[in-house]
Amino acid sequence: MRVFVGVFLVVSVAGASAPATAADSHDDGTPLSVTITDGSTPTPSVSTSGPASGAGGSGGGSGSSSGGSVRGGTGGGSVSGGSGAGGPAGSAGGGTTTPTNEVSLAGMLYVGGLNGTTTPLFNPADGTVELWFTVRNASTSVIDASARFWIDGTVFSNDLDAVNDVPIAGLQPGETRVVSASLHNAGQWTLISGHVTLTPPDAVDGTALTPVTRDGLFLLFPWLIVVLLIVAVLAWVIVRVVREALPPVPAAVTT
């Protein structure tokens, strides 16, 4: 009988302490949670991955398409358009059009405008004028020509210097050559008129040609005239200062 009573007491104590032990183990151990969903709520994996992958795919596709349209459409179009427009420009540079400063000799030769620079020299009676122009052979033949340069005073048309028979030998088809000459005796004339006459062959490729003249106006610094003007102004200023510094001359007394 005592044995049964002892067993009963042990079982009762064990049953009473079991909830406390379970509570202690729940507080001290790792928590475990379980989420229960019904059929009306989408499964998290399905609802998350579906829109995410769709948005990602749509966003990526949209970005790629936008990048292609900008680079391929705008950038590519600009480049191809530029190269296309460059075709006529290149052909124009090849000689199919005449620059505005060129004169055509029956389409066989093209003579550019006259250019020049002036350099005053220590010798007041001297002064250098460098003149040059371009000549372009648009024919299919080799051309030999010559040029004559000269300068004169613009105001009085007085001859100053000339260089004759400057050779232009063996000008090849399609070649552009610069022809130049150095002239002197520009003096203090300030405004200098320059001229050049190109004398071509009588005919090129069966086409008759005639000489052509190009002109230009150039400025030479008249250093001697400027120096004389400065000296004259200084002399006038000195005279004025001296006169003002001197005492006035007393008036003559008449009796």
C-alpha positions as CSV (number, residue, x, y, z in Angstrom):
1,M,0.0,0.0,0.0
2,R,2.8,2.4,0.9
3,V,4.4,1.6,-2.4
4,F,1.3,2.6,-4.4
5,V,1.0,5.8,-2.4
6,G,4.6,6.6,-3.1
7,V,4.2,6.0,-6.8
8,F,1.1,8.2,-6.9
9,L,2.9,11.0,-5.1
10,V,5.8,10.8,-7.6
11,V,3.5,10.9,-10.6
12,S,1.6,13.8,-9.1
13,V,4.7,15.8,-8.5
14,A,6.1,15.0,-12.0
15,G,2.8,16.1,-13.6
16,A,2.7,19.4,-11.6
17,S,6.3,20.2,-12.5
18,A,6.0,19.4,-16.2
19,P,4.2,22.7,-17.3
20,A,6.8,24.8,-15.4
21,T,9.6,22.9,-17.1
22,A,8.0,23.3,-20.5
23,A,7.5,27.0,-19.8
24,D,11.2,27.4,-18.8
25,S,12.4,25.5,-21.9
26,H,10.2,27.7,-24.1
27,D,11.6,30.9,-22.6
28,D,15.2,29.7,-22.7
29,G,15.3,27.8,-26.0
30,T,15.0,28.8,-29.7
31,P,11.5,30.0,-30.6
32,L,9.7,28.2,-33.4
33,S,6.9,29.9,-35.4
34,V,4.7,28.4,-38.0
35,T,2.6,30.5,-40.5
36,I,-0.7,28.9,-41.6
37,T,-2.3,30.3,-44.7
38,D,-5.6,29.6,-46.4
39,G,-6.3,29.3,-50.0
40,S,-7.4,33.0,-50.5
41,T,-3.9,34.3,-49.6
42,P,-1.2,33.8,-52.3
43,T,1.8,31.9,-51.3
44,P,4.6,34.3,-50.5
45,S,7.0,32.6,-53.0
46,V,4.5,32.8,-55.8
47,S,3.3,36.4,-55.2
48,T,6.9,37.7,-54.6
49,S,8.8,36.0,-57.4
50,G,6.1,36.5,-60.0
51,P,5.8,40.3,-60.0
52,A,9.5,40.8,-59.1
53,S,10.7,38.7,-62.0
54,G,8.1,40.3,-64.3
55,A,9.0,43.8,-63.2
56,G,12.7,43.0,-63.5
57,G,12.3,41.5,-66.9
58,S,10.1,44.4,-68.0
59,G,12.4,47.0,-66.6
60,G,15.5,45.4,-68.1
61,G,13.8,45.1,-71.5
62,S,12.6,48.6,-71.4
63,G,16.0,50.0,-70.4
64,S,17.7,48.0,-73.1
65,S,15.2,49.1,-75.7
66,S,15.5,52.8,-74.6
67,G,19.3,52.6,-74.8
68,G,19.2,51.0,-78.2
69,S,16.9,53.7,-79.6
70,V,19.0,56.5,-78.3
71,R,22.4,55.2,-79.3
72,G,21.3,53.5,-82.5
73,G,18.8,56.0,-83.6
74,T,20.2,59.4,-82.5
75,G,23.9,58.7,-82.3
76,G,24.0,56.3,-85.3
77,G,21.8,58.6,-87.4
78,S,24.0,61.6,-86.7
79,V,27.2,59.8,-87.6
80,S,25.9,58.3,-90.8
81,G,24.3,61.6,-91.8
82,G,27.6,63.4,-91.2
83,S,29.5,60.9,-93.3
84,G,26.8,61.1,-96.0
85,A,26.9,64.9,-96.0
86,G,30.7,64.7,-96.1
87,G,30.5,63.0,-99.5
88,P,29.5,66.1,-101.4
89,A,31.9,68.2,-99.3
90,G,34.7,65.9,-100.2
91,S,33.9,66.0,-103.9
92,A,33.7,69.7,-103.7
93,G,37.1,69.8,-102.2
94,G,38.3,67.7,-105.1
95,G,37.8,70.6,-107.5
96,T,34.2,70.4,-108.8
97,T,33.5,73.9,-107.4
98,T,35.4,77.2,-107.6
99,P,36.4,78.9,-104.4
100,T,35.1,82.5,-104.2
101,N,38.6,84.0,-104.5
102,E,39.6,82.1,-107.6
103,V,39.3,83.2,-111.2
104,S,38.8,80.5,-113.8
105,L,40.6,80.4,-117.1
106,A,38.2,78.4,-119.3
107,G,38.0,75.8,-116.6
108,M,41.6,74.7,-117.2
109,L,43.4,76.9,-114.7
110,Y,42.2,78.6,-111.5
111,V,44.1,81.6,-110.2
112,G,43.7,82.7,-106.6
113,G,43.6,86.2,-105.2
114,L,46.8,88.2,-104.6
115,N,48.1,88.2,-101.0
116,G,51.0,90.1,-99.5
117,T,52.9,91.4,-96.5
118,T,55.0,94.6,-96.1
119,T,58.1,95.2,-94.1
120,P,59.6,98.7,-93.6
121,L,63.3,99.0,-93.6
122,F,65.8,101.3,-91.9
123,N,66.6,102.8,-95.2
124,P,63.6,105.2,-95.7
125,A,63.7,104.9,-99.4
126,D,63.4,101.1,-99.3
127,G,60.7,98.7,-98.0
128,T,59.9,95.1,-98.9
129,V,56.6,93.8,-100.2
130,E,56.1,90.1,-100.4
131,L,53.4,89.0,-102.9
132,W,52.0,85.6,-103.6
133,F,49.0,83.8,-105.2
134,T,47.9,80.3,-106.0
135,V,47.4,78.6,-109.3
136,R,45.5,75.3,-109.7
137,N,45.7,73.0,-112.7
138,A,42.2,71.6,-113.4
139,S,43.1,70.1,-116.8
140,T,44.5,66.8,-117.7
141,S,47.7,68.2,-119.1
142,V,51.0,69.4,-117.6
143,I,51.1,73.2,-117.9
144,D,54.0,75.6,-118.1
145,A,53.2,79.3,-117.4
146,S,54.8,82.5,-116.1
147,A,53.9,85.4,-113.9
148,R,54.8,89.1,-113.6
149,F,54.6,90.9,-110.3
150,W,54.8,94.7,-109.8
151,I,53.9,97.4,-107.3
152,D,53.1,101.1,-107.5
153,G,52.0,103.9,-105.3
154,T,48.3,104.0,-104.9
155,V,47.9,107.7,-104.7
156,F,50.1,108.7,-107.7
157,S,50.3,105.4,-109.6
158,N,54.1,105.7,-109.7
159,D,56.0,102.5,-110.5
160,L,58.1,101.2,-107.6
161,D,59.4,97.8,-108.5
162,A,58.6,94.8,-110.7
163,V,59.7,91.1,-111.1
164,N,59.2,89.7,-114.5
165,D,59.0,86.2,-115.9
166,V,58.6,84.2,-112.7
167,P,58.5,80.6,-114.0
168,I,55.6,78.2,-113.3
169,A,57.0,75.0,-114.8
170,G,55.5,71.5,-114.9
171,L,52.2,72.2,-113.1
172,Q,50.7,68.7,-112.9
173,P,47.0,67.9,-113.3
174,G,45.2,68.6,-110.0
175,E,48.2,70.4,-108.5
176,T,47.9,73.7,-106.6
177,R,51.1,75.8,-106.4
178,V,51.9,78.9,-104.6
179,V,53.8,81.5,-106.7
180,S,55.6,84.3,-104.9
181,A,58.0,87.2,-105.4
182,S,59.8,89.8,-103.3
183,L,59.7,93.4,-104.3
184,H,61.5,96.5,-103.0
185,N,61.6,100.3,-103.1
186,A,58.3,100.8,-101.4
187,G,59.7,103.7,-99.5
188,Q,57.3,105.8,-97.4
189,W,54.4,105.6,-99.8
190,T,52.1,104.0,-97.2
191,L,49.5,102.7,-99.6
192,I,50.9,100.2,-102.0
193,S,49.1,98.6,-104.9
194,G,50.3,95.1,-105.9
195,H,49.6,93.4,-109.1
196,V,50.3,90.0,-110.8
197,T,49.6,88.8,-114.3
198,L,49.6,85.1,-115.0
199,T,50.4,84.2,-118.6
200,P,49.3,80.7,-119.5
201,P,50.0,78.7,-122.6
202,D,48.0,79.7,-125.7
203,A,45.9,76.6,-125.4
204,V,45.4,73.7,-123.0
205,D,43.5,70.5,-124.1
206,G,42.3,72.3,-127.2
207,T,41.0,75.3,-125.2
208,A,42.4,78.8,-125.8
209,L,43.6,80.7,-122.8
210,T,44.4,84.3,-122.1
211,P,46.4,86.1,-119.4
212,V,44.7,87.2,-116.2
213,T,45.7,89.9,-113.7
214,R,44.9,90.0,-109.9
215,D,45.3,93.1,-107.8
216,G,45.6,93.9,-104.1
217,L,46.0,96.9,-101.8
218,F,48.6,96.8,-99.0
219,L,49.7,99.2,-96.2
220,L,53.3,99.9,-95.4
221,F,54.1,101.6,-92.1
222,P,55.7,105.0,-93.0
223,W,58.1,105.2,-90.1
224,L,60.0,108.2,-91.3
225,I,56.8,110.3,-91.7
226,V,55.7,109.3,-88.2
227,V,59.0,110.2,-86.7
228,L,58.9,113.6,-88.4
229,L,55.4,114.2,-87.1
230,I,56.4,113.3,-83.6
231,V,59.4,115.6,-83.8
232,A,57.2,118.5,-85.1
233,V,54.7,118.0,-82.3
234,L,57.4,117.9,-79.6
235,A,59.0,121.0,-81.0
236,W,55.7,122.8,-80.9
237,V,55.0,121.7,-77.3
238,I,58.5,122.9,-76.2
239,V,58.0,126.3,-77.8
240,R,54.7,126.7,-76.1
241,V,56.1,125.7,-72.7
242,V,59.1,128.1,-73.1
243,R,56.9,131.0,-74.1
244,E,54.6,130.5,-71.1
245,A,57.6,130.3,-68.8
246,L,59.2,133.5,-70.0
247,P,58.1,136.8,-68.4
248,P,56.0,138.9,-70.6
249,V,57.8,141.6,-72.7
250,P,57.0,145.0,-71.3
251,A,55.2,147.4,-73.6
252,A,57.3,150.1,-75.2
253,V,56.9,153.5,-73.6
254,T,56.2,156.3,-76.0
255,T,57.0,159.9,-75.2
